[in-house]
Amino acid sequence: MLLADDFFLIAHDDRDGKSRLSQRAVELGLAGALLGELVLEQRIFCEGDRLRVISREPPSDPLAHTNLATMVAETQHREIRTWLLFLGQTAVDAVGQRMARHGLVEQTTVRRLLRSSTRWVATDINLPTGRVVRLRRLLTGSEPMRVADATLAGLAEATGLTGHVLWDTDQSSFRRLQHVITTLPPPLRDLILQVESAIGEAVLSQRG
């Protein structure tokens, strides 16, 4: 399963598809995961608060292909924050549609008194829970984590999902989480820091 798909499932309730985070945090977290997919595929490189395209070879995933093509066409925009904000505008629907094509989620409309909204609900109620349990097991165990899993753990921490994953564990699991993040390859670590910073700014602007 791709990085943004994993994050999507962890960030939404397994029964009704309701977000476990603020809308902004979900958008920025998913945008970070989409950029992370391109880093893992060695199509882009993140350094500090900037990124650059290092390969124009199209990824096999259509959404990743579209995102890379957009970045190639807009090479003047090199700030990670710019791409987080841009991709975040459509990330929920884009990832939802990708997962729906694979039969993992289905679109549903939630109607309220004055407005309605769209949610993506897992077709198998055990799928989101299973992804949470898997990440939890990796963080509470001692086996080495794949870079993609460590990146997912970092994004969970950056967006505020850690409590959902490690809701009843001891401090050793949180220490392992911090170790996992600090030992990520620098491009992914820098990306996660930018996601965390963008969410922090979004929270401050809402309070202001």
Secondary structure, DSSP 8 states (H G I E B T S, - for coil): --HHHHHHHHHB-TTT--BSS-HHHHHHHHHHHHHHHHHHTTSEEEETTEEEE------SSHHHHHHHHHHHHTTT--BHHHHHHHHHTTHHHHHHHHHHHTTSEEEEEEE-SS-EEEEEEESSTHHHHHHHHHHHHHHHS-S---HHHHHHHHHHHHHT-HHHHSTT--HHHHHHHHHHHHTS-HHHHHHHHHHHHHHHHHHHHHH-
